Amino acid sequence: MPDLPARPPVLSPRERRRTPGALGGRRLAGVLLLALLAGLLVAHQAVRAEWPLPQCDFLRLTGHPCPFCGTTRSLAALGGGEFGAAFRWNPLVVVTLAVFTLWALTRLVGIRWTWSGSPRFGWLMLLFLVILNWLWQLTSFPGG
């Protein structure tokens, strides 16, 4: 009887997630990048066509921008390739999308990012960035 080729090992879902460059992670990164591009183009079109945009209740009530004011206009500016205007509207959006895009592109080529730090440090860093962004908004928000 001829020798049959060995069957590939059956991997558990956990082992599949740990496989470097697994197709699932690449597919997810590709889909997320396409969704990001579509969102930027829709936001750009919404501002160009003067669609009614959501209004910030915090800005309306206090006269001061919240940490996330300008997000839609920042996305619209990015969709139109206006990076300086996007940064002026909301720098946190630009930085976040740059990091996300870098993550997704590296994931597409099979490089995985790992975080060995404490989750608490990550949340504190995020809080620090939001507060820093709010200070930026309070001092130089174009729409306020």
Backbone torsions as a table, in degrees:
resi	resn	phi	psi	omega
1	MET	NA	131.1	-178.3
2	PRO	-69.0	150.9	177.6
3	ASP	-73.1	130.1	176.9
4	LEU	-86.2	145.8	177.1
5	PRO	-62.3	146.0	179.6
6	ALA	-66.1	138.0	176.8
7	ARG	-74.0	142.8	177.0
8	PRO	-64.2	149.9	-179.7
9	PRO	-64.9	144.8	177.0
10	VAL	-86.2	122.3	-178.3
11	LEU	-99.2	141.1	174.7
12	SER	-72.5	162.0	177.8
13	PRO	-55.4	-37.3	179.7
14	ARG	-65.8	-42.2	179.1
15	GLU	-67.2	-36.2	178.0
16	ARG	-63.7	-39.0	179.2
17	ARG	-64.6	-30.4	-177.4
18	ARG	-86.3	-6.7	-179.9
19	THR	-69.7	122.5	-178.7
20	PRO	-59.7	134.2	176.8
21	GLY	68.8	27.1	-179.5
22	ALA	-58.1	140.4	-176.5
23	LEU	-59.7	-34.9	-179.6
24	GLY	-58.0	-43.7	178.7
25	GLY	-66.6	-37.7	178.2
26	ARG	-67.6	-41.7	179.7
27	ARG	-63.4	-44.6	178.5
28	LEU	-60.2	-45.3	-179.9
29	ALA	-61.9	-41.1	178.7
30	GLY	-64.5	-43.6	179.2
31	VAL	-64.5	-42.1	179.7
32	LEU	-65.8	-37.6	176.8
33	LEU	-65.2	-41.2	177.2
34	LEU	-64.4	-40.4	178.2
35	ALA	-64.0	-40.0	177.8
36	LEU	-62.2	-46.7	179.1
37	LEU	-61.1	-43.9	178.5
38	ALA	-62.5	-42.5	178.6
39	GLY	-62.1	-40.7	178.2
40	LEU	-63.9	-42.0	-179.7
41	LEU	-67.2	-39.3	177.7
42	VAL	-65.2	-43.2	178.8
43	ALA	-62.9	-41.4	178.6
44	HIS	-62.0	-44.4	179.5
45	GLN	-65.8	-37.5	-179.5
46	ALA	-61.3	-41.5	179.7
47	VAL	-73.2	-41.9	179.5
48	ARG	-62.7	-39.0	-178.1
49	ALA	-86.2	0.8	-179.8
50	GLU	56.2	42.9	173.0
51	TRP	-65.7	151.5	177.0
52	PRO	-65.3	121.6	-178.4
53	LEU	-98.3	154.2	178.0
54	PRO	-62.9	140.2	179.2
55	GLN	-101.1	145.2	180.0
56	CYS	-83.8	118.2	178.9
57	ASP	-65.6	-35.8	179.3
58	PHE	-62.3	-44.8	178.5
59	LEU	-64.3	-41.0	-179.2
60	ARG	-65.7	-40.1	-176.7
61	LEU	-79.2	-38.3	-173.4
62	THR	-104.8	-20.3	-175.0
63	GLY	82.1	2.6	178.9
64	HIS	-119.0	143.7	-180.0
65	PRO	-72.9	149.5	172.6
66	CYS	-84.3	172.6	-178.8
67	PRO	-61.7	-19.1	-174.8
68	PHE	-109.4	5.2	176.1
69	CYS	-60.0	141.8	178.2
70	GLY	87.4	2.1	-178.0
71	THR	-62.0	-46.8	-178.8
72	THR	-63.0	-45.0	-179.9
73	ARG	-69.1	-31.4	175.2
74	SER	-65.9	-43.5	177.1
75	LEU	-63.6	-39.9	179.1
76	ALA	-63.9	-41.8	178.7
77	ALA	-64.5	-40.9	176.4
78	LEU	-62.1	-41.0	178.5
79	GLY	-61.7	-27.3	178.0
80	GLY	-94.9	4.5	179.3
81	GLY	77.5	15.1	-179.2
82	GLU	-96.8	81.8	-172.4
83	PHE	-69.4	-36.8	177.9
84	GLY	-63.9	-44.5	178.4
85	ALA	-65.1	-39.3	178.9
86	ALA	-61.1	-42.4	179.7
87	PHE	-66.4	-38.7	178.6
88	ARG	-64.7	-37.8	-179.3
89	TRP	-70.0	-44.0	179.2
90	ASN	-163.8	99.2	-177.5
91	PRO	-63.3	-31.4	-179.0
92	LEU	-63.1	-35.0	178.1
93	VAL	-64.2	-45.6	-178.1
94	VAL	-63.4	-46.3	-179.5
95	VAL	-64.7	-44.9	-179.7
96	THR	-61.3	-45.6	-179.8
97	LEU	-68.6	-32.6	176.4
98	ALA	-65.1	-44.8	178.8
99	VAL	-65.3	-43.5	178.9
100	PHE	-61.0	-45.0	-179.4
101	THR	-63.3	-42.2	177.2
102	LEU	-61.6	-44.3	177.7
103	TRP	-59.2	-48.5	-176.2
104	ALA	-65.4	-41.4	179.3
105	LEU	-65.5	-41.7	177.7
106	THR	-67.3	-34.5	177.6
107	ARG	-66.0	-36.0	178.6
108	LEU	-63.1	-32.6	179.0
109	VAL	-92.7	5.9	173.0
110	GLY	95.4	8.8	178.1
111	ILE	-92.9	129.5	-179.7
112	ARG	-108.1	138.2	176.1
113	TRP	-89.4	141.2	174.8
114	THR	-126.1	152.0	179.3
115	TRP	-125.2	116.7	-179.3
116	SER	-104.1	0.2	-179.7
117	GLY	-80.4	176.7	179.9
118	SER	-74.3	140.1	175.3
119	PRO	-59.1	-34.5	179.4
120	ARG	-60.8	-41.5	178.2
121	PHE	-62.6	-41.6	178.5
122	GLY	-60.6	-44.4	179.1
123	TRP	-67.1	-38.6	178.1
124	LEU	-65.7	-38.7	177.8
125	MET	-65.0	-40.9	177.5
126	LEU	-62.5	-45.1	177.7
127	LEU	-60.5	-42.4	177.9
128	PHE	-60.0	-43.7	-180.0
129	LEU	-65.6	-38.6	178.2
130	VAL	-65.4	-42.9	178.7
131	ILE	-64.8	-43.0	177.7
132	LEU	-61.1	-41.5	177.3
133	ASN	-63.9	-39.2	179.6
134	TRP	-64.2	-41.0	176.9
135	LEU	-61.0	-40.7	175.7
136	TRP	-60.2	-46.4	-178.9
137	GLN	-61.3	-41.8	-177.7
138	LEU	-66.7	-29.7	-176.2
139	THR	-96.7	-23.3	-173.3
140	SER	-145.2	25.0	-179.1
141	PHE	-66.7	123.2	-176.2
142	PRO	-66.9	-26.2	-175.2
143	GLY	-97.7	2.4	-173.9
144	GLY	-107.0	NA	NA
